[in-house]
Amino acid sequence: LGYWVESDMGVQQPLYIPAKISVRWGDAVASRSPLPFCANVECFHLRQHYVGLHHSRQTSQIFETTSPQLSKVFDAAFTVVGSMSLVSAVAASSAWQGYSVLQDPSVCPPTRSSIAGAAWMSREPFNSKGLHFENARRRLDMLYSSRAAELAAVRDSTFADTNMQAIVDGAYSDPTGILQAVAAGATEIVAFMNEKDDFMNLFTGGDPTSSGNQPDISAYAYQQIFAKRVHTIKTEIDKFKCFAVPPTDGLSMPDPNFVAPYLISLCYGIVTTLTLENMFAGIAAGKLITIKAVILESSVRLNIVAGAEAVEAWEPYFSLAQEVADCMFSFANLHHTLELLTSFVLGTE
């Protein structure tokens, strides 16, 4: 089983489309969502197109079916956000087996083990007693059944109507959070980020994907939403003020009490730019945006470890956080810290 998303708008859509599930703290369950889920109320006429490949001892069969418009699936995100189906609002970390299921199985048939490895859900009625996972698993079992009656039941329209989908994450679309902030109407943004590439790729001329011209499910996909050229923003970032790493005492000697095996640099500065129109994020052109950026560079890299080793794998992150605090509050860097607190956080000079 595999699926992909199609649109009848005739507009090429990006690899990821920004969306937001929003609630206002203290509102009742039946309250409306304060922010639009999609920039377009029809969610750009998107539909899920499924292709199933069923193997039996005698033959292999292919069936295809198409879901209703996803605006119907996500309707609660526009109206009563408290009653959204779980399939519209959850994600599974690390996109486990996501690449396998987001393929055309008639071209690249996935194994049953790869299908079963993903977490599947189906869109069920609000009164379904939370059986989203169980019902999805039942439908998958029917797909792999050798009984013709069960296979026929999978092929009928109810399969597409439930919007069966593997639950994967969408963390590859905006690692900085800046795109979502601009889409929500912010004009002054304080952004603390690890490395500068994700930030620069939001500007004109930035790399649209982190894997070149052939994006896949493991690649970041950037949307250029700012008019300023990427080489210009790089020049501005290179002129940012930077904390001393390691801090120095009054004699310009390294602080002997400061140990930083992970922190490489910590710099900050303010950039301004105009927006570009982005229909998928709902961003209009010509809005002036001020970004107060704090950019950290470190040797820490993502560790994907489970079980008993997970805590040990996270220890570099804990150490890095302590190194940043020690760096900011060292005597040699207090003038940088005061400037950050006043001009960035408090908004005063």
N, C-alpha and C positions, 0 to 999 in steps of 0.2 A: 504494500500500500504506500502510495506517495501522493503528495498534493503540492500545488503551487497557487499563487494568487494572480488573477487576471482582472483587467479593467476594460470596459467598453467605452472609455472616454476618448481613446485615441491619443493619449498623452503618455509618453514614456515615464514610468514611475521609478523612483529611486529604489535601491536595494532595501532600505528601511524607511518607513513612513512615520514621522513623529506622531505620537498620540499621548494623551494624558488622562489618567483617571483621578479626578479631584473631588474632595469633600471639604466642607467648611466645618471646622471644629465646633462641636456643640449642636450642629443641625440634626434634625430628626432623620430616621431612616428613609422616609419618603421625600426628602428634600431633593431639589434639582442639583445637578452638578454645576458648580460655579464657573468652571472653565470648559470650553468645547472639547470634546474627545478628539475629533478630527477637525482639521481646519475647514473641511467641507462637510456639510451635514449629511451628505450621501456617502461619505467616506470614499470619495472618488470612484464610486460604482464598482468597488472591488468585490470579487467573488472567489471562493475557493473551488479549484478544479481538481477532482480526485481521479486517479487511475489506480485500479486494483489489479494485481496479478495473482490469480489463484492457481495453485498447483495441486493436482491430484495424481493418482497412480497412472491414470490413463491419458490425461491431457492437461494443458495449461489454458486458462481462460483469462481474458482481459475485459474489465468493465470500466466504464467512465461515468461520472456523474458530477453535477455542478451545484453548488450551494446557492441559497438565496443571496441577495446583496448583503454584504457584511454590515451595512448600516442597520439592517434589521437585527443582526446579531448583537450589535453594540448599542441598540436603541436606549437601553437603560443608562448608558454612560452620558446620554444627552438629557435624560429626564430624571428618573428615580434611581440615582446611583447606588443607593443602598440595596437594591434588588437585582444587581448585576449577577449574571451567571458566573460561576467561578472560572470557567474556561476563558472568559474575557479579561480576567484580572490577575491571573497567577502566572508564574514563570518557574522554570527549573534551572538551577545554577549549572553553569558549564555547558549548557546545550547538549546534554548527553545524547548521543546518537542522532542529534538534530540533522546533521548533514545527510545521514542515511535516508531519513524519511522525507526530506525536502527534495526528492529527486523523482524523475519520471521512471517508475519501475519497469516500464516496457523497454526502456533503454538501458537502465542500470538496476537490475532486479536486486532488492535488498534481501537479506536472509531473514528467516523468521526470528532468529536470535537478535538481530539488530533492531527489528521492529519492536520486539518485546522489551528491549533494553530501554527504549524511550518511555517517558511517563505520558500516557494518553488520557485525554478527557473528552467529554462530549457536552454539548450545551443542552441542558435539561430544563424542564419547567421549574419555576421558583419553588414549587411544593414537592420537589423530587427527593426530599430528605437526604440531600448530599450524596446521591449515588452517581456523581459525575465520573469518577474513576471506575467504579464497578461496571457501569453500563458501557463505557468505552472498551474495557477489557472483554466484556461479553461479545461485543460486535467484532472485535479482532479475532476472538476464538471462532466465531461463526465464519469469518472470512477464510480461515485456514481449515475449516471443516471439510470433510469429503462428502457430506450429505448435500445433495442438490437443493433441497428445500431451504437449508440454512444459507447456502450461497445466494440463492435467489432473494432471501430476505435482506441480505447485505446490499444487494444491487439496487434495491428499490429506493424511492426518493427519500425515505426517512433517514437513510444514512447521511445524505448531504444536508438534510434539514437540521441535523443535530450538530453540524459543524465539528465533526471529529477532528482533533488535531493533537499533535505531539506538543507537549509543553516545554518550550525552550526559552532562553532568555534573550532580551534585546539590548544587552549592554554594549553592543558594538556600534551604536548609532550616534552617541554623543557623550564621550567619556568626561567632558568638562562640565556638562550641565548648562553651558552658556546658551546653546540653541534653545533649550526649553525655557530658559529665563526670558530671552528676547521674545519668543513666541507668546509668552504669558503677559507681555507688555512692559517688562523691566527696561529702563533706560540707563540705570547705573548699577553695575554688577561687581561684586567682590568675588573673585574666583581664586581658590587655592588649588593648585594642580601639581601633579607629579610629571615632570618633563614638559617641554614646550611644543612638541610636534602636534599633539592633538589640538592645541590652541591655534597654532599657525594654519592648520588645514581648514579652518573655518573661513579663511580669507581668500580672496580671488587669486587663482593660480596655485592654490594648495593641492596636495595630492588627494584625489577623490576617494582612493582606497589605500589601505596599508599593504595590499598585496599586488600593487600595480594595476594593470588594466583588466584583470580577470578576478573579480571579487568572488569569494565563496563564503560559506556560512561562518568561517572562522576569521574573516577579515573585518576590520573597521571600515565603515563607509561614511565619509564625511560629506556634509552639505555646505558648500561655500555660501555663507549668508552675509558676508561683509564685503564692502566695495574696495577697501584698501588692499593693495597688492601684497602678496605674501613676502616678497623680498623687502618691502618697506617695513612691514611689521617685524621681520627678523632683525633689521637694523635697529629698530626702536627697542626691542627686547635686549639686544646686545648692550644697550646703554643703560639698562636698569641698574639701580643701586643694589649692592649685594652685601650680605652679612659676611664677616670674616670667619672663614672655616679653615683651620681652627681659629678661635678667637685669640687675639694678642693682648698682652698686658701693656702697660704704659711705655715699655721699652721696645715695643714691636716684636716681642718674643712670643712664641706659641704658648698658650695657657697650658701648663703641665697637668692641670686637673681635668682637661677636656679630652675625652676619648670619643672618636667618631669613625668607626669602621664602615659605616654605611652612608652617612650624609656627605655629599660632594659639594653642593652649592645651594644657597637659599637667596633668591633675588626677588625684587619687587619693583613695580612701576605702574604707570597709568597710561592707557592708550585710548584714543577716541577714533571712531570710524562711523561711516554711514552704512545702513543696511542695504542689502540687495533684496529684490522680491523673491520670495520662496513660497509658492502656492501650497506645498505640502505641509509646511510648518505654519502657514498663515501669517507670514511676515511680509509687511509692505516695504517698498523701497524708500530710501531717503530719510529714515529715522536716525537721529544722532544717538550713538551708544557710547557710554563711558565704561571702560572695563578696568578695574583695579585688580591687577594680576599679581599673585604670589606664586612663584615657580620654584619648585623643589627638584633638585636632581640628586639621585641616590643610586647605589649599587644594588638595591633590593629589587628582586624580580618575583613575579607571581609563582607561588608554589602550589601545585595541585596534589595534595596529600590528604588521605582520609585515614580514619581509625586512630590508633594510639599515637601515631606520629604527627597528627595534625597540629597539636599544640606546639610541638617543637618546631614545625615548619613556620608557624606564625611568629616565633620569637624575634626574627629580624624586624618585623613591623613594629613590635613593641619597643625594641631598642632604638629604631629610627625615630619614633615619636619622642622618646626621651632625649635623643641627640638634638632634635629641633628645639625642644624646650630649653635645654642647656645652652644651646647656641644663642637663642634669642635673649636669654636673661643673663648672659655673661656681661661683665662690666664693659668690655670693649665694644659690645654691640647694642648697648642700651639706647643709644641715639636712634638706631634703626628701628628698634622695637617701639619706642615712643612715637616715631613718625607713622609706623603702621597703625598703632592704636588710635592716633588722632585723625589722620587723613583718610585711612581706609575704613576703620571700624566706626569711629564716632563721627566722621565727616566734618571735622574741624581742622583748622590749621594750627 
